[in-house]
Amino acid sequence: MGQEKVSTNKPSRKTPQALDFKSATLYAIRVVLQDTDTDALLDALAKRMKDAGAFFENEPVVVDASGLEQVVDWPALVAALRSHHLYPVGVVAEGEQQQAAAEAGLPAVEVGGAPIRPAAPAATDHEVPSAAVTPEKPPANGAPQPAETPPAAETDTAPVTPVPAPAAMVINRPLRSGQRVYARDTDLIVVGVVSRGAEVIADGNIHVYGPLRGKAMAGARGDTTARIFTTQLDPELVAVAGVYRVIETGLEAAVQNKPAVISLSGESLQIESLGN
């Protein structure tokens, strides 16, 4: 009777997994719906995309319907977004609105408000000790009496530890057409040219020490106090907190190709010269 052979060969290493899950941060555009009329929504979408050119194309989109009471025609809206090369990935809604969106393939997501960039608290004045009290009568032995030390003030407030603000993202090179940089929760500083077709995006301010010829979006997550600074303004598009302006025929002579700052005033952009 033959003896069965048993293999003693062992694999040299563990077989790698076919996939794995890791955390990721997704930059997405939020489309806020102000009306439930399908025709009005589709017309407004077409106009916005025409004005913005290719700035928003191929972007993931979160649709915010939290301010609407009537249910939107979600299949029609999703189809329209995709026809403009926008890709809806979720919805902000409640109740029947959320259920209708889910049936159209949009899961519920949470979208945070404008990021709050922490800053160190204001320094408080040092407590001034009370003046020493001189006794009305000297002690019997004539020796000088030491001044009484006032008791330390009692407080229930715990000491506040300053929280440092996040450092700005600094890019020390020019940005070519097709390149995009996003500074999350902080400012963006670019030392060099932002070429046409390049995009710079920041949740905070944007500083471009060089020609700004591409697209710039400050306050990307709703910070209305954000600004765009550049030493040479010649952009394709500028935006602050979602309010944007497409530059097709150039700017006023006072700011074209000159140092400038762009800020938000109400619902309109203000472009001001930084020169004398």
Secondary structure, 3 states (H helix, E strand, C coil): CCCCCCCCCCCCCCCCCCCCCCCCCCCCEEEECCCCCHHHHHHHHHHHHHHHCCCCCCEEEEEECCCCCCCCCHHHHHHHHHHCCEEEEEEECCHHHHHHHHHCCCCECCCCCCCCCCCCCCCCCCCCCCCCCCCCCCCCCCCCCCCCCCCCCCCCCCCCCCCCCCCCEEECCCECCCCEEEECCCCEEEECCECCCCEEEECCCEEEEEEECCEEEECCCCCCCCCEEEEEECCCEEEECCEEEECCCCCCCCCCCCCEEEEEECCEEEEEECCC
